[in-house]
Amino acid sequence: MVWGYALTSVIIVSVLSLVGVLALAMKKDFLKKILLILVAFSAGALIGGAFLHLLPEAVEIVGSFNTAISLYLFFGILLFFILEKFLRWRHCHDIDCDRHPKHLGTMNLVGDAAHNFIDGVLIGSSYLVSIPLGITVTIAVIAHEIPQELGDFGVLLHSGFKIKKAIIYNFLSALTAVVGTVVALLIGTRIESFIYLMLPLTAGGFIYIALSGLVPELHKEKGAGKSLIQLVAFVAGFTIMYLLLLFG
């Protein structure tokens, strides 16, 4: 019964996380107008997810913020720094590499896949405790996935991905949640130490992507009006993650 509930929940999470993306993709002209707004929203959501959700969850597991969490956070930043170096080297052979920051889309997919995997682990682990807790965690995951997936979709498009390709890759990234749930159900309580490692590592990746990759892209916009809108979107992304923390 636990397996059935857990797998059904994580599949629903994976599908629902793309509903907003699919609806947005149908309006191509509108999408072009708000692309950088989505990038700004994603930057705020990534920072909010890292500082308000991932790191506090890691601290909750061990009971305090210790040096190990700081080191794992640094290793997460370092890992994505190395990944970006590799992707920039690889993509610099493309003719349009200066126009489309393709490495940002790839890095975002890696970070999102890791985050979705953790969500899947949390869903599976919660169902091992009780079915009501599993349902509660599933609802919480859905609540933060939908706005984050919208932001991630915008990053992929800004990076040069075609709409159809962005939707497919976004969905494949979402499916890592299913893998996480299966792993949690197979390993059981032994998964806690693994989550403790993954949470700050993923938080480091999110922080790096937001501040090193997305924010510099936003600074390319010089107009005061559009810059103000981007600032509002940036704050909105963070605020939504904060509200999810309060009411989740």
Phi, psi and omega per residue, in radians:
M1 nan -0.731 3.141
V2 -1.059 -0.772 3.120
W3 -1.040 -0.770 -3.126
G4 -1.081 -0.834 3.124
Y5 -1.084 -0.810 -3.062
A6 -1.133 -0.828 -3.114
L7 -1.184 -0.681 3.087
T8 -1.080 -0.758 -3.129
S9 -1.090 -0.814 -3.064
V10 -1.233 -0.548 3.075
I11 -1.191 -0.716 3.083
I12 -1.060 -0.745 3.111
V13 -1.033 -0.793 -3.102
S14 -1.105 -0.701 -3.112
V15 -1.308 -0.810 -3.107
L16 -1.119 -0.511 -3.128
S17 -1.138 -0.290 -3.115
L18 -1.778 -0.088 -3.103
V19 -1.039 -0.861 3.127
G20 -1.110 -0.657 3.123
V21 -1.101 -0.793 -3.126
L22 -1.124 -0.717 3.129
A23 -1.134 -0.703 -3.139
L24 -1.168 -0.685 -3.079
A25 -1.143 -0.366 -3.117
M26 -1.270 -0.359 -3.104
K27 -1.913 1.384 -2.999
K28 -1.108 -0.730 -3.116
D29 -1.127 -0.747 3.115
F30 -1.123 -0.655 -3.108
L31 -1.097 -0.712 -3.133
K32 -1.100 -0.615 -3.095
K33 -1.246 -0.543 -3.035
I34 -1.884 0.235 -3.038
L35 -1.003 -0.897 -3.129
L36 -1.221 -0.419 3.047
I37 -1.170 -0.699 3.084
L38 -1.128 -0.658 3.107
V39 -1.109 -0.763 3.112
A40 -1.112 -0.739 3.110
F41 -1.064 -0.748 -3.140
S42 -1.110 -0.707 3.133
A43 -1.047 -0.791 3.112
G44 -1.141 -0.693 -3.134
A45 -1.178 -0.676 3.121
L46 -1.122 -0.779 3.124
I47 -1.142 -0.735 3.095
G48 -1.100 -0.730 3.119
G49 -1.096 -0.680 -3.118
A50 -1.220 -0.888 -3.013
F51 -1.473 -0.462 -3.068
L52 -1.761 -0.356 -3.062
H53 -2.097 -1.023 -3.018
L54 -1.172 -0.911 -3.116
L55 -1.130 -0.785 3.085
P56 -1.046 -0.602 3.108
E57 -1.162 -0.676 3.093
A58 -1.124 -0.736 3.120
V59 -1.114 -0.671 -3.130
E60 -1.099 -0.611 -3.129
I61 -1.136 -0.751 -3.073
V62 -1.670 -0.253 3.097
G63 1.653 -0.178 3.122
S64 -2.861 2.824 3.085
F65 -1.485 1.918 -3.074
N66 -1.986 3.108 -3.104
T67 -1.093 -0.597 -3.123
A68 -1.063 -0.723 3.122
I69 -1.100 -0.737 3.108
S70 -1.069 -0.723 3.134
L71 -1.154 -0.772 3.114
Y72 -1.107 -0.642 3.089
L73 -1.089 -0.791 3.104
F74 -1.090 -0.745 3.138
F75 -1.115 -0.565 3.071
G76 -1.136 -0.773 3.090
I77 -1.103 -0.769 -3.135
L78 -1.102 -0.724 -3.138
L79 -1.042 -0.770 -3.119
F80 -1.336 -0.441 3.015
F81 -1.121 -0.787 3.119
I82 -1.140 -0.728 3.137
L83 -1.075 -0.736 3.136
E84 -1.159 -0.690 3.088
K85 -1.004 -0.800 -3.132
F86 -1.131 -0.784 -3.090
L87 -1.201 -0.661 3.090
R88 -1.112 -0.730 3.120
W89 -1.102 -0.725 -3.096
R90 -1.203 -0.717 -3.047
H91 -1.483 -0.219 -3.091
C92 -1.227 -0.125 3.060
H93 -1.442 -0.191 3.130
D94 -1.397 2.550 -3.101
I95 -1.121 -0.670 -3.031
D96 -1.752 0.421 -3.036
C97 -1.150 -0.459 3.131
D98 -1.353 -0.430 -3.101
R99 -1.479 -0.674 -3.119
H100 -2.038 2.032 3.107
P101 -1.327 1.283 -3.004
K102 -1.062 -0.541 -3.112
H103 -1.085 -0.503 -3.142
L104 -1.115 -0.736 3.129
G105 -1.105 -0.764 -3.138
T106 -1.144 -0.769 3.109
M107 -1.085 -0.709 -3.136
N108 -1.124 -0.661 3.094
L109 -1.108 -0.729 3.127
V110 -1.103 -0.828 3.141
G111 -1.112 -0.725 -3.131
D112 -1.176 -0.660 3.114
A113 -1.089 -0.741 3.114
A114 -1.124 -0.727 3.130
H115 -1.118 -0.774 3.133
N116 -1.126 -0.633 3.083
F117 -1.056 -0.777 3.121
I118 -1.093 -0.739 3.093
D119 -1.013 -0.734 3.121
G120 -1.108 -0.703 3.103
V121 -1.088 -0.753 -3.138
L122 -1.124 -0.686 3.113
I123 -1.130 -0.844 3.138
G124 -1.078 -0.758 -3.127
S125 -1.116 -0.699 -3.118
S126 -1.167 -0.625 3.107
Y127 -1.210 -0.461 3.064
L128 -1.175 -0.472 3.110
V129 -1.372 -0.948 3.099
S130 -2.908 2.705 3.135
I131 -1.178 -0.757 3.080
P132 -1.007 -0.716 3.121
L133 -1.136 -0.695 3.118
G134 -1.061 -0.725 3.118
I135 -1.146 -0.734 3.124
T136 -1.059 -0.814 3.139
V137 -1.121 -0.683 3.128
T138 -1.057 -0.782 3.120
I139 -1.090 -0.709 3.129
A140 -1.116 -0.719 3.133
V141 -1.126 -0.759 3.114
I142 -1.033 -0.740 -3.097
A143 -1.046 -0.708 -3.120
H144 -1.578 -0.297 -3.133
E145 -1.267 -0.736 -3.054
I146 -1.053 -0.907 3.109
P147 -1.138 -0.606 -3.131
Q148 -1.195 -0.689 3.138
E149 -1.138 -0.602 3.077
L150 -1.077 -0.784 3.108
G151 -1.127 -0.754 3.129
D152 -1.071 -0.673 3.121
F153 -1.066 -0.740 3.112
G154 -1.106 -0.669 3.117
V155 -1.117 -0.749 3.139
L156 -1.081 -0.767 3.137
L157 -1.149 -0.727 3.113
H158 -1.112 -0.480 -3.130
S159 -1.426 -0.049 3.087
G160 1.841 0.028 3.097
F161 -1.254 2.433 3.002
K162 -1.229 2.726 -3.061
I163 -0.972 -0.847 -3.107
K164 -1.084 -0.755 -3.135
K165 -1.155 -0.687 3.131
A166 -1.102 -0.713 3.129
I167 -1.128 -0.764 -3.121
I168 -1.110 -0.836 -3.127
Y169 -1.147 -0.648 3.103
N170 -1.089 -0.698 3.141
F171 -1.204 -0.740 3.095
L172 -1.062 -0.661 3.089
S173 -1.122 -0.692 3.138
A174 -1.135 -0.538 -3.101
L175 -1.207 -0.263 3.086
T176 -1.141 -0.315 3.055
A177 -1.118 -0.645 3.110
V178 -1.104 -0.744 3.107
V179 -1.060 -0.757 3.140
G180 -1.066 -0.716 3.127
T181 -1.125 -0.774 3.129
V182 -1.072 -0.782 3.129
V183 -1.046 -0.780 -3.128
A184 -1.084 -0.735 -3.119
L185 -1.205 -0.568 3.139
L186 -1.333 -0.723 -3.070
I187 -1.500 -0.561 3.105
G188 1.297 -2.420 -3.042
T189 -1.141 -0.319 -3.121
R190 -1.237 -0.124 -3.076
I191 -1.323 -0.277 -3.011
E192 -1.013 -0.774 -3.126
S193 -1.141 -0.550 3.118
F194 -1.220 -0.726 3.096
I195 -1.064 -0.723 3.141
Y196 -1.007 -0.635 3.106
L197 -1.310 -0.756 -3.030
M198 -1.238 -0.624 -3.058
L199 -1.044 -0.966 3.132
P200 -1.198 -0.549 3.085
L201 -1.076 -0.818 3.128
T202 -1.163 -0.679 3.100
A203 -1.041 -0.744 3.094
G204 -1.057 -0.702 3.100
G205 -1.114 -0.765 3.132
F206 -1.092 -0.766 -3.136
I207 -1.095 -0.757 -3.130
Y208 -1.122 -0.820 -3.128
I209 -1.042 -0.782 -3.089
A210 -1.145 -0.880 -3.004
L211 -1.479 -0.572 -3.112
S212 -1.600 -0.554 -3.057
G213 -1.783 -0.872 -2.999
L214 -1.468 -0.810 -3.110
V215 -1.027 -0.772 3.076
P216 -1.031 -0.574 3.087
E217 -1.129 -0.657 -3.134
L218 -1.209 -0.534 -3.136
H219 -1.227 -0.208 3.100
K220 -1.258 -0.325 3.078
E221 -1.461 2.065 -3.053
K222 -1.703 -0.328 -3.090
G223 -1.157 2.362 -3.087
A224 -1.125 -0.748 -3.114
G225 -1.103 -0.857 -3.132
K226 -1.192 -0.613 3.112
S227 -1.118 -0.675 3.115
L228 -1.138 -0.717 3.113
I229 -1.098 -0.715 3.109
Q230 -1.108 -0.688 3.109
L231 -1.076 -0.749 3.120
V232 -1.102 -0.737 3.139
A233 -1.144 -0.682 3.114
F234 -1.059 -0.847 3.128
V235 -1.148 -0.648 3.138
A236 -1.094 -0.712 3.120
G237 -1.064 -0.773 3.118
F238 -1.184 -0.725 -3.095
T239 -1.094 -0.707 3.124
I240 -1.081 -0.722 3.104
M241 -1.130 -0.604 3.097
Y242 -1.199 -0.748 3.122
L243 -1.131 -0.635 3.084
L244 -1.121 -0.566 3.096
L245 -1.208 -0.671 -3.107
L246 -1.270 -0.730 -3.026
F247 -1.848 0.034 -3.115
G248 -1.378 nan nan
